[in-house]
Structures are given as C-alpha cells and as structure tokens.
Amino acid sequence: MERKISAVAALMGMTAIILGAFGAHALKKHLTIEQLGAFETGVKYQMYHALFLLFLGFNFLLDEKSKKVIFSLVIIGVFFFSGSIYLLTTKSISGIDFKPLGIVTPIGGALLIVAWGILFWRLLKKKQ
C-alpha cells in the first residue's frame, strides 16, 4: 500500500507543477486575475495533498485500513475540489459552462477535511 500511495503522491505532485506552470504561462493571457487566483488555489491544494499522501505513504504509525480510507478520501477530495476549480475557471477557454459542477468543490473540501481528521484521530489514539 505504501508504494501505491507514494506513487500517486508523486504523480499528483508532478501534475500540480505542470498545471501550475500551465496556469502561470499559458492561461495568463486568457483568464482574469480572479480566475488565475482560483486556478492557483486548485494547484496549491493539489500540491499540499500530494505532500500529505507522501507523508501517509511513509508513515508507519497507521494501520493499513486507516491508510486506505485516508488515501481514498484524499484522491476523491482533490479530484472534486481541485478538478472542479480547474474546470470552473477555464470556462472562457473551453466554452463549456461547468457551473453545475460547482457543488462538488465544497464536497471535495469536506472530504479533505475528513481525511485530515481521521489522520489526527488515528495518531491520537495510537497506542505506544
């Protein structure tokens, strides 16, 4: 499980850097400052959670079940949170109105909060 989590963390981090560079260079001419800021927020949260997964993959204080649950929550949470932000902010380029997907952004955020909460709780309850 550790190898899988760490590999996904690396992929998520790599794509965050690619998307960040894409936003800073290619999208700069097409999006408003507010849209670029929102896009950057999606990139930041993706990178934060790539690092979170890397930590999770190398953490030996948690059992496999906890790791699987946290891993799943983070993957879905980033997909919903950052993914919806990417789609919502690039409407002017794609021409597709993804506004109905706006509801998944806070759901993704909630899943990320739950993942951190489970990590906190499991570490707190870990027997020495």
Summary of the structure (lengths in Angstrom):
residues: 128
radius of gyration: 16.0
end to end distance: 22.7
largest distance: 55.4
contacts: 402
relative contact order: 0.15
helix: 83%
strand: 0%
